[in-house]
Amino acid sequence: MRNSCKQTHKEKYLAVMEQVIPCEMLPKEFSPHYPDPKGAGLRPKSLERMLCIYWMLHWYNLSDPAMEESLYDSYAMREFSRVDLG
């Protein structure tokens, strides 16, 4: 959590959703359908991270570019989706 006394509405909402959605368990269900390329090339991002981002796209009605921008702007969204900019 960031160094602030006040928790934003978005942080509260995403904390509740973190409890409701078993992010760690879902990849087991979806992994057979997620690409696992062999050989050279870029690896896809983790399934857990992509599911979290996908849900936020829908919860906040964002386009892909707006979601990308939100991940840079919002600590709460980065924390929920386990994105580290550092």
Secondary structure, 3 states (H helix, E strand, C coil): CCCCCCCCHHHHHHHHHHHHCCCCCHHHHHHHHCCCCCCCCCCCCCHHHHHHHHHHHHHCCCCHHHHHHHHHHCHHHHHHHCCCCC
